[in-house]
Amino acid sequence: MLDRKFTVENIDAVRENCKKRGVSCEVDRIVDLEAARLEKSQQTQELNRQANEVSKSIGKAKDDAERQATIAKGRALREQKDAAQKEQDEIDGQIRALLSAIPNMTHPDVPTGGEDGYKELSFGKTPKPSFDFEAMDHLQLGEKHDLFDFEAGARVSGAGFYYLRNAAVRIDLALQQYAISFLSDRKFTPITTPDLALTSILEGIGFTPRGPETQIYSIENTELNLVGTAEITLGGMMSGQVLSDEQLPMRLCGLSHCFRTEAGAAGRASKGLYRVHQFTKVEMFAFTTPEQSDAMHDELRQLECEIFDSLEVPYRVIDTASGDLGGPAYRKFDLEAWMPGRGDTAKGEDGEWGEVTSTSNCTDYQARRLDVRYKTAGKKGTQFVHTLNGTAVATGRAMIAILENHQRADGSIAIPKVLQPWVGTDVLTA
């Protein structure tokens, strides 16, 4: 959530930012409502002052009649004050609702545009594979090596669920172990997180868990929801807390299951493991001071690159365009892996880029909603922290990239060296 005072004082910039983001918000109404709230606040304070003065004069009444009249006058003023306070609170609620719909401000270097308006920033160390055979996609490779069972998943849980089998289980666990070990060696505190979170925490992070277009599974007759990312539970850990500046930056890496309805998702590009209702992810999260957040964002991006370079997967890094950022992000970098199986051979395509990680700097947008602050020794007051998140590994999509890029002509699949200790082999033989 943007700061209320900042919004009112920079209404033109906020309005222009919403336009750049492709979001329709009632920005100007906030100015009118804030003026009405301030007027009502002054009225409430004045009525409270008058009521207090009347209360003090009760003891000075000359007789019982005057005393009763004074008490009645004080009671009436208190009722008027309470009514004014109620109106003020209602206006305040309207303002907060409007503010919650306004996206974060946007970094000046972010390209303007929609989903295709991104800017390519860099490429990974591993080149795209050049196959001299007809490459298989991960579903065909999975059938050959008995790695997945989508039919059983659909029978048990419905479409979009699946079973991992045999070597796929070991690869999945290997990715988790590797990511946790990698980040633990780089000052991240490893954490396993709850799979459920309260609606208030999801809203604080910037999700709309119970709206008509939600991607969240909600638990009926409760305030609990299945989380779509450990960003929710890691950010929620410090809700309502005041940290010391000496604790910052605080680096966390969370291992969690992730659940998403993926409403409306379909088509060739979403097949198999690419877009499913449940997967496992290792998520990076950081709490920082405002001065630390840009450097931390670069650090998270670099760590994602190091992980996928070590997995020997070709990728590109893009600076996500303004219209594709999502509400909380000030800036977002996506890492897209080359996935040979996503190409349309009928069109002569030998593959497509597919998102495997993203990292966002959310500045104080989430912290303001969650009320996470920090205090600097020797200084009065507190400030909101900045929050950042980044995918270390989403095991399903990482597995797609590994299987499809490391396949060989005989149908075998090379296992990246960093995963071999956990997978137990250097190659899956055909």
C-alpha positions as CSV (number, residue, x, y, z in Angstrom):
1,M,0.0,0.0,0.0
2,L,1.3,3.5,-0.8
3,D,1.6,6.0,1.9
4,R,-1.6,8.1,2.2
5,K,0.2,11.4,2.5
6,F,2.5,10.6,-0.4
7,T,-0.5,9.7,-2.5
8,V,-2.4,12.9,-1.8
9,E,0.7,15.1,-2.3
10,N,1.7,13.3,-5.5
11,I,-1.6,12.6,-7.0
12,D,-0.5,13.3,-10.6
13,A,2.4,10.9,-10.4
14,V,0.2,8.2,-8.8
15,R,-2.4,8.6,-11.5
16,E,0.2,8.4,-14.3
17,N,1.7,5.3,-12.6
18,C,-1.6,3.6,-12.6
19,K,-2.0,4.4,-16.3
20,K,1.5,3.0,-17.0
21,R,0.6,-0.2,-15.1
22,G,-2.7,-0.6,-17.0
23,V,-4.7,-0.4,-13.8
24,S,-7.9,1.6,-13.3
25,C,-8.1,3.1,-9.8
26,E,-10.2,5.9,-8.3
27,V,-7.1,7.9,-7.4
28,D,-8.8,11.4,-7.5
29,R,-11.5,10.2,-5.1
30,I,-8.9,9.6,-2.5
31,V,-8.1,13.3,-2.4
32,D,-11.8,14.3,-1.9
33,L,-12.2,11.6,0.8
34,E,-9.1,12.6,2.6
35,A,-10.3,16.2,2.7
36,A,-13.6,15.0,4.1
37,R,-11.8,12.8,6.7
38,L,-9.6,15.7,7.9
39,E,-12.7,17.9,8.3
40,K,-14.5,15.2,10.2
41,S,-11.4,14.6,12.3
42,Q,-11.3,18.3,13.3
43,Q,-15.0,18.2,14.1
44,T,-14.5,15.1,16.3
45,Q,-11.7,16.8,18.2
46,E,-13.7,20.0,18.7
47,L,-16.7,18.1,20.0
48,N,-14.5,16.1,22.3
49,R,-12.9,19.3,23.6
50,Q,-16.3,20.8,24.2
51,A,-17.5,17.7,26.0
52,N,-14.5,17.7,28.3
53,E,-15.1,21.3,29.2
54,V,-18.7,20.6,30.0
55,S,-17.6,17.6,32.1
56,K,-15.3,19.8,34.1
57,S,-18.1,22.3,34.8
58,I,-20.5,19.8,36.3
59,G,-19.0,20.3,39.7
60,K,-19.5,24.0,39.5
61,A,-23.3,23.8,39.0
62,K,-25.3,26.0,41.4
63,D,-28.0,23.5,42.0
64,D,-29.2,20.0,40.9
65,A,-31.2,21.3,38.0
66,E,-28.2,23.1,36.5
67,R,-26.1,20.0,37.2
68,Q,-28.6,17.7,35.3
69,A,-28.7,20.1,32.4
70,T,-24.9,20.2,32.2
71,I,-24.8,16.4,32.3
72,A,-27.4,16.2,29.5
73,K,-25.4,18.8,27.5
74,G,-22.2,16.7,28.0
75,R,-24.0,13.5,27.0
76,A,-25.3,15.1,23.8
77,L,-21.8,16.4,22.9
78,R,-20.4,12.9,23.5
79,E,-23.0,11.4,21.2
80,Q,-22.3,13.9,18.5
81,K,-18.6,13.2,18.9
82,D,-19.2,9.4,18.6
83,A,-21.3,9.9,15.5
84,A,-18.6,12.1,14.0
85,Q,-15.9,9.5,14.9
86,K,-18.0,6.8,13.2
87,E,-18.3,8.9,10.1
88,Q,-14.6,9.5,10.2
89,D,-13.9,5.8,10.5
90,E,-16.2,5.0,7.6
91,I,-14.4,7.5,5.4
92,D,-11.0,6.1,6.6
93,G,-12.1,2.6,5.6
94,Q,-13.1,3.8,2.1
95,I,-9.7,5.5,1.7
96,R,-7.9,2.3,2.8
97,A,-9.9,0.2,0.4
98,L,-9.1,2.6,-2.5
99,L,-5.4,2.7,-1.5
100,S,-5.2,-1.1,-1.4
101,A,-6.2,-1.2,-5.0
102,I,-3.5,1.2,-6.1
103,P,-0.2,-0.6,-7.3
104,N,3.2,0.3,-6.0
105,M,5.2,3.0,-7.8
106,T,7.4,1.9,-10.6
107,H,11.2,2.0,-10.9
108,P,12.2,4.7,-13.5
109,D,14.2,2.1,-15.5
110,V,11.3,-0.3,-15.9
111,P,10.2,-0.5,-19.6
112,T,6.6,0.7,-20.2
113,G,4.2,-1.8,-21.8
114,G,2.4,-5.1,-21.3
115,E,3.5,-8.7,-21.2
116,D,5.6,-8.4,-24.3
117,G,7.1,-5.0,-23.4
118,Y,10.0,-6.5,-21.4
119,K,13.7,-5.7,-21.9
120,E,16.3,-8.5,-22.3
121,L,19.1,-7.8,-19.8
122,S,21.4,-10.8,-20.0
123,F,21.8,-14.5,-20.9
124,G,23.2,-17.4,-18.9
125,K,26.5,-19.2,-19.3
126,T,25.0,-22.3,-20.9
127,P,24.1,-22.0,-24.6
128,K,20.9,-23.3,-26.1
129,P,21.3,-27.0,-27.1
130,S,21.7,-27.8,-30.8
131,F,20.2,-31.2,-31.3
132,D,20.9,-33.4,-34.3
133,F,17.9,-35.4,-33.5
134,E,14.2,-34.8,-32.9
135,A,14.0,-33.5,-29.4
136,M,11.3,-34.8,-27.0
137,D,9.3,-32.6,-24.6
138,H,9.3,-33.4,-20.8
139,L,6.1,-35.4,-21.1
140,Q,7.6,-37.7,-23.7
141,L,10.8,-38.0,-21.7
142,G,8.7,-38.7,-18.6
143,E,6.9,-41.5,-20.3
144,K,10.1,-43.0,-21.6
145,H,11.6,-43.0,-18.1
146,D,8.4,-43.5,-16.0
147,L,8.7,-40.2,-14.2
148,F,5.2,-38.8,-14.1
149,D,1.6,-40.0,-13.7
150,F,-0.9,-37.3,-14.6
151,E,-3.7,-39.8,-15.1
152,A,-3.5,-41.1,-11.5
153,G,-3.3,-37.5,-10.3
154,A,-6.5,-36.6,-12.1
155,R,-8.3,-39.6,-10.7
156,V,-7.3,-38.7,-7.2
157,S,-7.3,-34.9,-7.1
158,G,-8.6,-33.7,-10.5
159,A,-6.9,-32.3,-13.6
160,G,-3.7,-30.3,-12.9
161,F,-2.4,-32.7,-10.2
162,Y,0.1,-35.4,-10.7
163,Y,2.4,-38.0,-9.2
164,L,6.2,-37.9,-9.5
165,R,7.8,-41.4,-9.8
166,N,11.2,-43.0,-9.7
167,A,14.0,-40.6,-10.7
168,A,11.7,-37.6,-10.8
169,V,11.2,-37.9,-7.1
170,R,15.0,-37.9,-6.6
171,I,15.4,-34.9,-8.9
172,D,12.7,-33.0,-7.1
173,L,14.3,-33.6,-3.7
174,A,17.8,-32.9,-5.2
175,L,16.6,-29.5,-6.4
176,Q,15.3,-28.7,-2.9
177,Q,18.4,-29.9,-1.1
178,Y,20.7,-28.1,-3.5
179,A,18.9,-24.8,-3.3
180,I,18.7,-24.9,0.5
181,S,22.4,-25.8,0.8
182,F,23.4,-23.2,-1.8
183,L,21.5,-20.4,0.1
184,S,22.4,-21.5,3.6
185,D,26.1,-21.0,2.5
186,R,25.2,-17.4,1.5
187,K,23.8,-16.2,4.9
188,F,20.1,-17.2,4.3
189,T,18.3,-18.7,7.2
190,P,16.5,-21.9,5.9
191,I,12.9,-22.2,7.0
192,T,10.0,-24.7,6.4
193,T,6.8,-22.7,6.3
194,P,3.1,-23.4,6.9
195,D,1.0,-24.3,3.9
196,L,-1.9,-22.2,5.2
197,A,-2.1,-18.5,6.0
198,L,-4.8,-16.2,7.2
199,T,-6.6,-14.0,4.7
200,S,-5.2,-10.9,6.4
201,I,-1.7,-12.0,5.7
202,L,-2.4,-12.7,2.0
203,E,-4.0,-9.3,1.7
204,G,-0.9,-7.8,3.4
205,I,1.4,-9.4,0.9
206,G,-0.9,-8.1,-1.9
207,F,-3.0,-11.1,-2.9
208,T,-6.8,-11.0,-3.2
209,P,-7.6,-14.5,-1.8
210,R,-11.4,-14.3,-2.0
211,G,-12.1,-12.2,-5.0
212,P,-13.8,-13.5,-8.2
213,E,-10.5,-13.8,-10.1
214,T,-8.4,-15.2,-7.3
215,Q,-5.8,-17.9,-7.9
216,I,-6.0,-18.9,-4.2
217,Y,-7.6,-22.0,-2.7
218,S,-9.6,-20.9,0.3
219,I,-10.7,-23.1,3.2
220,E,-14.5,-22.9,3.6
221,N,-15.8,-21.4,6.8
222,T,-12.4,-20.3,8.0
223,E,-10.0,-17.4,7.4
224,L,-7.3,-19.8,6.2
225,N,-6.0,-20.2,2.6
226,L,-3.5,-22.5,0.9
227,V,-0.5,-20.4,0.0
228,G,0.6,-20.0,-3.6
229,T,4.2,-19.1,-2.6
230,A,6.3,-19.0,0.6
231,E,6.5,-15.2,0.0
232,I,3.2,-15.1,1.9
233,T,4.4,-16.9,4.9
234,L,7.9,-15.5,5.0
235,G,6.6,-11.9,4.8
236,G,3.9,-12.7,7.3
237,M,6.4,-14.0,9.8
238,M,7.2,-10.4,10.9
239,S,3.7,-8.9,10.6
240,G,3.2,-6.3,13.3
241,Q,6.8,-6.5,14.5
242,V,9.5,-3.9,15.0
243,L,13.0,-5.0,14.0
244,S,16.3,-3.4,14.9
245,D,18.4,-1.9,12.0
246,E,21.1,-4.3,13.2
247,Q,19.0,-7.2,12.1
248,L,18.8,-5.9,8.5
249,P,19.2,-7.1,5.9
250,M,17.4,-10.3,7.0
251,R,17.8,-13.1,4.5
252,L,15.4,-16.0,4.6
253,C,14.8,-19.0,2.3
254,G,11.6,-20.9,2.7
255,L,10.7,-24.4,1.5
256,S,7.0,-24.8,0.9
257,H,4.3,-26.5,-1.1
258,C,2.5,-24.0,-3.4
259,F,-1.1,-24.3,-4.4
260,R,-2.7,-22.3,-7.3
261,T,-6.0,-22.7,-9.0
262,E,-4.5,-21.5,-12.3
263,A,-8.0,-20.5,-13.4
264,G,-8.2,-20.2,-17.2
265,A,-4.8,-21.7,-17.8
266,A,-4.7,-24.0,-20.8
267,G,-3.0,-24.6,-24.1
268,R,0.2,-26.1,-25.4
269,A,2.5,-23.8,-23.5
270,S,0.9,-24.8,-20.2
271,K,1.0,-28.5,-20.6
272,G,2.5,-31.0,-18.2
273,L,4.4,-29.7,-15.2
274,Y,4.6,-26.1,-16.5
275,R,1.3,-24.9,-15.0
276,V,-0.1,-27.2,-12.2
277,H,-2.2,-26.8,-9.1
278,Q,0.5,-28.0,-6.7
279,F,4.3,-27.8,-6.7
280,T,7.3,-27.3,-4.4
281,K,9.4,-24.2,-4.2
282,V,12.3,-22.8,-2.4
283,E,11.7,-19.0,-2.1
284,M,14.1,-16.3,-1.1
285,F,12.8,-13.4,1.0
286,A,14.6,-10.4,2.5
287,F,13.7,-7.6,4.9
288,T,16.0,-4.5,4.4
289,T,16.3,-0.8,5.1
290,P,15.2,1.4,2.2
291,E,18.9,2.1,1.4
292,Q,19.7,-1.6,1.1
293,S,16.9,-2.8,-1.1
294,D,18.2,-2.0,-4.6
295,A,21.5,-3.8,-3.8
296,M,19.5,-6.7,-2.3
297,H,17.4,-7.0,-5.5
298,D,20.6,-7.3,-7.6
299,E,21.9,-9.9,-5.2
300,L,18.7,-12.0,-5.5
301,R,18.9,-11.8,-9.2
302,Q,22.5,-12.9,-9.2
303,L,21.8,-15.8,-7.0
304,E,19.0,-17.0,-9.3
305,C,21.5,-16.8,-12.2
306,E,24.2,-18.7,-10.2
307,I,21.7,-21.5,-9.5
308,F,20.6,-22.0,-13.1
309,D,24.2,-21.6,-14.4
310,S,25.1,-24.5,-12.0
311,L,22.2,-26.5,-13.3
312,E,23.6,-26.0,-16.8
313,V,20.3,-24.6,-18.1
314,P,20.2,-21.9,-20.8
315,Y,18.3,-18.8,-19.7
316,R,17.7,-15.1,-20.2
317,V,17.0,-12.4,-17.7
318,I,14.3,-9.9,-18.5
319,D,13.3,-6.6,-16.9
320,T,9.5,-7.0,-16.7
321,A,7.4,-4.3,-18.2
322,S,5.2,-2.0,-16.1
323,G,1.9,-3.6,-17.1
324,D,3.1,-7.0,-16.1
325,L,4.6,-6.3,-12.7
326,G,1.7,-7.1,-10.4
327,G,0.6,-4.7,-7.7
328,P,3.3,-4.9,-5.0
329,A,6.4,-4.9,-7.2
330,Y,8.4,-1.8,-7.8
331,R,10.6,-3.7,-10.2
332,K,10.8,-7.3,-11.2
333,F,13.4,-9.4,-13.0
334,D,12.3,-12.7,-14.5
335,L,14.6,-15.6,-15.4
336,E,13.3,-17.5,-18.3
337,A,14.8,-20.9,-19.2
338,W,15.0,-22.3,-22.7
339,M,12.6,-25.2,-23.0
340,P,13.0,-27.1,-26.3
341,G,9.7,-29.0,-25.7
342,R,7.6,-25.8,-25.8
343,G,8.4,-25.2,-29.4
344,D,5.8,-25.7,-32.1
345,T,7.4,-28.0,-34.6
346,A,4.6,-27.3,-37.1
347,K,5.7,-23.7,-37.2
348,G,9.4,-24.6,-37.3
349,E,10.0,-23.5,-33.7
350,D,12.7,-25.4,-31.8
351,G,11.7,-24.2,-28.4
352,E,10.4,-21.3,-26.3
353,W,11.5,-19.3,-23.2
354,G,9.6,-20.2,-20.1
355,E,9.6,-18.4,-16.8
356,V,11.4,-20.4,-14.0
357,T,12.1,-17.6,-11.4
358,S,11.3,-14.0,-10.7
359,T,12.6,-11.6,-8.1
360,S,10.8,-8.4,-7.0
361,N,11.6,-5.4,-5.0
362,C,8.4,-4.4,-3.3
363,T,9.9,-1.4,-1.4
364,D,7.7,-0.6,1.6
365,Y,4.4,-1.5,-0.1
366,Q,3.9,-4.9,1.7
367,A,5.5,-3.7,4.9
368,R,3.0,-0.9,5.2
369,R,0.1,-3.3,4.9
370,L,1.7,-5.9,7.2
371,D,3.0,-3.2,9.6
372,V,6.6,-4.4,9.7
373,R,9.0,-1.6,10.9
374,Y,12.5,-1.1,12.1
375,K,14.1,1.1,14.6
376,T,17.5,2.7,14.4
377,A,19.5,3.0,17.7
378,G,19.7,6.6,18.9
379,K,16.9,7.8,16.6
380,K,13.3,8.4,17.5
381,G,10.4,6.7,15.8
382,T,10.3,3.8,13.4
383,Q,10.3,3.3,9.6
384,F,8.8,0.7,7.4
385,V,11.2,-2.0,6.1
386,H,11.5,-2.9,2.5
387,T,10.6,-6.4,1.4
388,L,12.0,-8.4,-1.5
389,N,11.3,-11.9,-2.8
390,G,12.8,-14.2,-5.4
391,T,12.4,-17.8,-6.5
392,A,15.4,-19.9,-5.9
393,V,13.9,-23.1,-7.5
394,A,10.3,-24.0,-8.4
395,T,11.0,-27.7,-8.8
396,G,8.5,-28.6,-11.5
397,R,9.6,-25.9,-14.0
398,A,13.3,-26.5,-13.2
399,M,12.8,-30.2,-13.9
400,I,11.3,-29.4,-17.3
401,A,14.3,-27.3,-18.2
402,I,16.8,-30.0,-17.0
403,L,15.1,-32.9,-18.7
404,E,14.5,-31.1,-22.0
405,N,17.9,-29.4,-22.3
406,H,20.0,-32.4,-21.1
407,Q,18.4,-35.1,-23.3
408,R,20.5,-37.2,-25.6
409,A,19.9,-38.8,-29.0
410,D,19.4,-42.3,-27.4
411,G,16.7,-40.9,-25.0
412,S,19.0,-40.8,-22.0
413,I,19.2,-37.7,-19.8
414,A,22.3,-36.2,-18.3
415,I,22.0,-35.1,-14.7
416,P,23.7,-31.8,-13.8
417,K,26.8,-32.3,-11.7
418,V,25.5,-30.4,-8.7
419,L,22.5,-32.7,-8.4
420,Q,24.3,-36.0,-8.9
421,P,25.0,-36.6,-5.2
422,W,21.3,-36.6,-4.4
423,V,20.0,-38.2,-7.6
424,G,22.6,-41.0,-7.3
425,T,23.7,-41.1,-10.9
426,D,25.2,-38.9,-13.6
427,V,22.7,-40.0,-16.3
428,L,19.2,-41.5,-16.6
429,T,19.6,-44.3,-19.1
430,A,17.1,-45.0,-21.7
